[in-house]
Amino acid sequence: MAALLAVISLLSACGFHLKGVSPLPFHTIYTNISDNTAFGAQLRRSLRASSPNLRFVSEPRQAQVQLNQLLYDRQQREISIDAKGLVEEYELTLNYQFSLSDRDGNEILPPTMLTTIREVPYDPYAIQAKESEITLIFQDMEMSLVNRIVRQLSSPDVISAYHYALDHQDSDNELQEYLPARDLP
């Protein structure tokens, strides 16, 4: 225990600290993600926690940026079956695609796909318990995606692209070349 305290003291003395989420460079945001869903409500809470001055607006033209949900897809597939033909294990997949654009529709972050996959053992003799477990696992997967979205939106690339868009509002295609499309695992 003393060794752990010594290491922590050394790290804090040299100025080391874990990198937290950087505040977002914009103050108003519009999104088509419903706040009436657990996913949408958690995303809004997380974005506000990272940027306390962030305000969600109801009209796209009122916002500095637009966060658009392009795809939300949950999948559950059987990956193993026992000798009786009963499912032993499921694979849960959550695919989420989103983009970020400025109020003029210029892409700041091109369509970005995030995917999370989990395997869950299944017991056909405890159906209610396993269905509840699957629901909880999907909720955990959504939380993971929310954290990844917040980190992506506060990344240096997105912040630079946002500032570039502000500086070059008259240019139509320059921003497209500045931040190329990419898919994230």
C-alpha beads as a LAMMPS data file, in Angstrom:
LAMMPS data file: protein, C-alpha beads

185 atoms
184 bonds

1 atom types
1 bond types

-500.0 500.0 xlo xhi
-500.0 500.0 ylo yhi
-500.0 500.0 zlo zhi

Masses

1 110.0

Atoms # bond

1 1 1 0.000 0.000 0.000
2 1 1 2.830 2.377 0.818
3 1 1 4.406 1.687 -2.574
4 1 1 1.134 2.580 -4.334
5 1 1 0.903 5.850 -2.423
6 1 1 4.512 6.637 -3.297
7 1 1 3.869 6.047 -7.010
8 1 1 0.725 8.201 -6.929
9 1 1 2.625 10.966 -5.137
10 1 1 5.418 10.842 -7.709
11 1 1 3.002 10.965 -10.622
12 1 1 1.025 13.862 -9.193
13 1 1 4.216 15.744 -8.273
14 1 1 5.451 15.636 -11.860
15 1 1 2.154 16.977 -13.165
16 1 1 0.758 13.686 -14.468
17 1 1 -3.011 13.414 -14.653
18 1 1 -5.407 11.318 -16.659
19 1 1 -6.714 13.051 -19.734
20 1 1 -10.372 13.827 -19.325
21 1 1 -12.837 14.751 -22.021
22 1 1 -12.041 18.085 -23.646
23 1 1 -14.855 20.626 -23.769
24 1 1 -16.584 20.932 -27.103
25 1 1 -15.742 24.056 -29.134
26 1 1 -19.389 24.843 -29.917
27 1 1 -22.145 25.989 -27.566
28 1 1 -25.357 25.049 -29.398
29 1 1 -26.220 21.728 -30.939
30 1 1 -29.196 20.218 -32.724
31 1 1 -29.682 16.475 -32.929
32 1 1 -32.262 14.164 -34.439
33 1 1 -31.617 11.676 -31.610
34 1 1 -34.727 11.492 -29.461
35 1 1 -34.253 12.465 -25.835
36 1 1 -37.204 10.179 -25.007
37 1 1 -34.964 7.121 -25.312
38 1 1 -32.462 5.965 -22.704
39 1 1 -29.699 6.242 -25.329
40 1 1 -30.646 9.781 -26.345
41 1 1 -31.056 10.978 -22.748
42 1 1 -27.691 9.506 -21.736
43 1 1 -25.946 11.038 -24.742
44 1 1 -27.335 14.469 -23.867
45 1 1 -26.281 14.091 -20.215
46 1 1 -22.788 13.013 -21.223
47 1 1 -22.354 15.859 -23.713
48 1 1 -23.523 18.388 -21.116
49 1 1 -21.159 16.874 -18.540
50 1 1 -18.208 17.316 -20.910
51 1 1 -19.304 20.842 -21.893
52 1 1 -21.491 22.462 -19.217
53 1 1 -22.236 25.472 -21.462
54 1 1 -23.637 23.273 -24.243
55 1 1 -27.264 23.952 -25.113
56 1 1 -29.523 21.698 -27.182
57 1 1 -31.815 23.571 -29.544
58 1 1 -34.986 22.437 -31.271
59 1 1 -34.260 23.786 -34.766
60 1 1 -31.214 22.952 -36.905
61 1 1 -30.723 26.581 -38.021
62 1 1 -30.429 27.703 -34.359
63 1 1 -27.451 25.413 -33.768
64 1 1 -23.782 25.861 -34.495
65 1 1 -23.580 22.120 -35.267
66 1 1 -25.918 19.255 -36.059
67 1 1 -25.349 15.757 -34.692
68 1 1 -27.215 13.358 -36.965
69 1 1 -27.997 9.758 -36.179
70 1 1 -27.809 7.870 -39.461
71 1 1 -28.134 4.301 -38.208
72 1 1 -29.038 2.544 -34.972
73 1 1 -29.146 -1.211 -35.449
74 1 1 -29.374 -3.908 -32.762
75 1 1 -28.779 -7.510 -33.750
76 1 1 -28.973 -10.746 -31.815
77 1 1 -27.837 -13.939 -33.478
78 1 1 -27.320 -17.485 -32.346
79 1 1 -23.681 -18.527 -32.366
80 1 1 -23.871 -21.937 -30.721
81 1 1 -26.564 -24.580 -30.348
82 1 1 -26.488 -27.702 -28.191
83 1 1 -27.248 -31.287 -29.307
84 1 1 -30.965 -30.754 -28.586
85 1 1 -31.103 -27.757 -30.890
86 1 1 -31.335 -25.226 -28.041
87 1 1 -29.359 -21.990 -28.125
88 1 1 -26.309 -21.982 -25.862
89 1 1 -24.827 -18.609 -26.807
90 1 1 -25.876 -15.397 -28.544
91 1 1 -23.838 -12.667 -30.172
92 1 1 -25.212 -9.175 -29.543
93 1 1 -24.208 -6.445 -31.973
94 1 1 -24.967 -2.754 -31.820
95 1 1 -24.128 -0.681 -34.913
96 1 1 -24.360 3.078 -34.698
97 1 1 -23.584 5.601 -37.419
98 1 1 -23.576 9.358 -36.974
99 1 1 -22.211 12.518 -38.523
100 1 1 -21.555 16.076 -37.404
101 1 1 -22.093 19.097 -39.632
102 1 1 -22.167 22.844 -39.247
103 1 1 -25.346 24.879 -39.637
104 1 1 -24.747 25.170 -43.389
105 1 1 -24.586 21.392 -43.777
106 1 1 -20.807 21.191 -44.254
107 1 1 -19.467 17.987 -42.745
108 1 1 -17.232 18.407 -39.735
109 1 1 -17.215 14.684 -39.009
110 1 1 -18.252 12.503 -41.950
111 1 1 -20.520 9.497 -41.385
112 1 1 -18.773 7.444 -38.726
113 1 1 -19.711 3.871 -37.867
114 1 1 -19.241 2.561 -34.340
115 1 1 -19.832 -1.090 -33.548
116 1 1 -19.835 -2.989 -30.296
117 1 1 -20.183 -6.768 -30.032
118 1 1 -20.744 -8.969 -27.002
119 1 1 -21.246 -12.677 -26.570
120 1 1 -23.648 -13.909 -23.923
121 1 1 -24.255 -17.477 -22.759
122 1 1 -27.899 -18.472 -22.883
123 1 1 -29.887 -20.885 -20.734
124 1 1 -33.206 -21.940 -22.306
125 1 1 -34.372 -23.050 -18.859
126 1 1 -34.061 -19.531 -17.414
127 1 1 -35.649 -17.535 -20.224
128 1 1 -36.802 -14.512 -18.189
129 1 1 -33.470 -14.118 -16.424
130 1 1 -31.506 -14.401 -19.660
131 1 1 -33.798 -11.984 -21.521
132 1 1 -33.295 -9.473 -18.688
133 1 1 -29.546 -10.044 -18.887
134 1 1 -29.591 -9.425 -22.649
135 1 1 -31.505 -6.176 -22.095
136 1 1 -28.921 -5.048 -19.511
137 1 1 -26.055 -5.968 -21.821
138 1 1 -27.582 -3.908 -24.662
139 1 1 -27.904 -0.974 -22.209
140 1 1 -24.234 -1.375 -21.281
141 1 1 -23.338 -1.459 -24.980
142 1 1 -25.263 1.794 -25.492
143 1 1 -23.328 3.419 -22.634
144 1 1 -20.100 2.313 -24.268
145 1 1 -21.219 3.921 -27.536
146 1 1 -22.223 7.145 -25.760
147 1 1 -18.742 7.403 -24.253
148 1 1 -17.131 6.739 -27.629
149 1 1 -19.305 9.381 -29.325
150 1 1 -18.421 11.995 -26.699
151 1 1 -14.709 11.181 -27.034
152 1 1 -14.998 11.368 -30.833
153 1 1 -16.782 14.740 -30.757
154 1 1 -14.171 16.177 -28.396
155 1 1 -11.201 14.761 -30.323
156 1 1 -8.559 17.160 -31.637
157 1 1 -9.462 16.218 -35.247
158 1 1 -13.094 17.244 -34.817
159 1 1 -12.198 20.413 -32.908
160 1 1 -9.725 21.383 -35.659
161 1 1 -12.283 20.610 -38.367
162 1 1 -14.893 22.734 -36.570
163 1 1 -12.505 25.686 -36.311
164 1 1 -11.461 25.170 -39.922
165 1 1 -15.136 25.266 -40.944
166 1 1 -15.603 28.523 -39.043
167 1 1 -12.559 30.065 -40.698
168 1 1 -13.543 28.874 -44.188
169 1 1 -17.308 29.254 -44.270
170 1 1 -17.148 30.495 -47.857
171 1 1 -15.360 27.374 -49.139
172 1 1 -17.652 24.498 -50.061
173 1 1 -15.407 21.525 -50.670
174 1 1 -12.226 22.312 -48.736
175 1 1 -13.555 20.830 -45.486
176 1 1 -14.363 17.546 -47.235
177 1 1 -10.691 17.158 -48.102
178 1 1 -9.511 18.290 -44.663
179 1 1 -11.161 15.472 -42.656
180 1 1 -11.517 12.267 -44.709
181 1 1 -14.247 9.704 -44.033
182 1 1 -13.349 6.821 -41.746
183 1 1 -14.975 3.929 -39.965
184 1 1 -14.065 3.235 -36.350
185 1 1 -14.172 -0.219 -34.741

Bonds

1 1 1 2
2 1 2 3
3 1 3 4
4 1 4 5
5 1 5 6
6 1 6 7
7 1 7 8
8 1 8 9
9 1 9 10
10 1 10 11
11 1 11 12
12 1 12 13
13 1 13 14
14 1 14 15
15 1 15 16
16 1 16 17
17 1 17 18
18 1 18 19
19 1 19 20
20 1 20 21
21 1 21 22
22 1 22 23
23 1 23 24
24 1 24 25
25 1 25 26
26 1 26 27
27 1 27 28
28 1 28 29
29 1 29 30
30 1 30 31
31 1 31 32
32 1 32 33
33 1 33 34
34 1 34 35
35 1 35 36
36 1 36 37
37 1 37 38
38 1 38 39
39 1 39 40
40 1 40 41
41 1 41 42
42 1 42 43
43 1 43 44
44 1 44 45
45 1 45 46
46 1 46 47
47 1 47 48
48 1 48 49
49 1 49 50
50 1 50 51
51 1 51 52
52 1 52 53
53 1 53 54
54 1 54 55
55 1 55 56
56 1 56 57
57 1 57 58
58 1 58 59
59 1 59 60
60 1 60 61
61 1 61 62
62 1 62 63
63 1 63 64
64 1 64 65
65 1 65 66
66 1 66 67
67 1 67 68
68 1 68 69
69 1 69 70
70 1 70 71
71 1 71 72
72 1 72 73
73 1 73 74
74 1 74 75
75 1 75 76
76 1 76 77
77 1 77 78
78 1 78 79
79 1 79 80
80 1 80 81
81 1 81 82
82 1 82 83
83 1 83 84
84 1 84 85
85 1 85 86
86 1 86 87
87 1 87 88
88 1 88 89
89 1 89 90
90 1 90 91
91 1 91 92
92 1 92 93
93 1 93 94
94 1 94 95
95 1 95 96
96 1 96 97
97 1 97 98
98 1 98 99
99 1 99 100
100 1 100 101
101 1 101 102
102 1 102 103
103 1 103 104
104 1 104 105
105 1 105 106
106 1 106 107
107 1 107 108
108 1 108 109
109 1 109 110
110 1 110 111
111 1 111 112
112 1 112 113
113 1 113 114
114 1 114 115
115 1 115 116
116 1 116 117
117 1 117 118
118 1 118 119
119 1 119 120
120 1 120 121
121 1 121 122
122 1 122 123
123 1 123 124
124 1 124 125
125 1 125 126
126 1 126 127
127 1 127 128
128 1 128 129
129 1 129 130
130 1 130 131
131 1 131 132
132 1 132 133
133 1 133 134
134 1 134 135
135 1 135 136
136 1 136 137
137 1 137 138
138 1 138 139
139 1 139 140
140 1 140 141
141 1 141 142
142 1 142 143
143 1 143 144
144 1 144 145
145 1 145 146
146 1 146 147
147 1 147 148
148 1 148 149
149 1 149 150
150 1 150 151
151 1 151 152
152 1 152 153
153 1 153 154
154 1 154 155
155 1 155 156
156 1 156 157
157 1 157 158
158 1 158 159
159 1 159 160
160 1 160 161
161 1 161 162
162 1 162 163
163 1 163 164
164 1 164 165
165 1 165 166
166 1 166 167
167 1 167 168
168 1 168 169
169 1 169 170
170 1 170 171
171 1 171 172
172 1 172 173
173 1 173 174
174 1 174 175
175 1 175 176
176 1 176 177
177 1 177 178
178 1 178 179
179 1 179 180
180 1 180 181
181 1 181 182
182 1 182 183
183 1 183 184
184 1 184 185
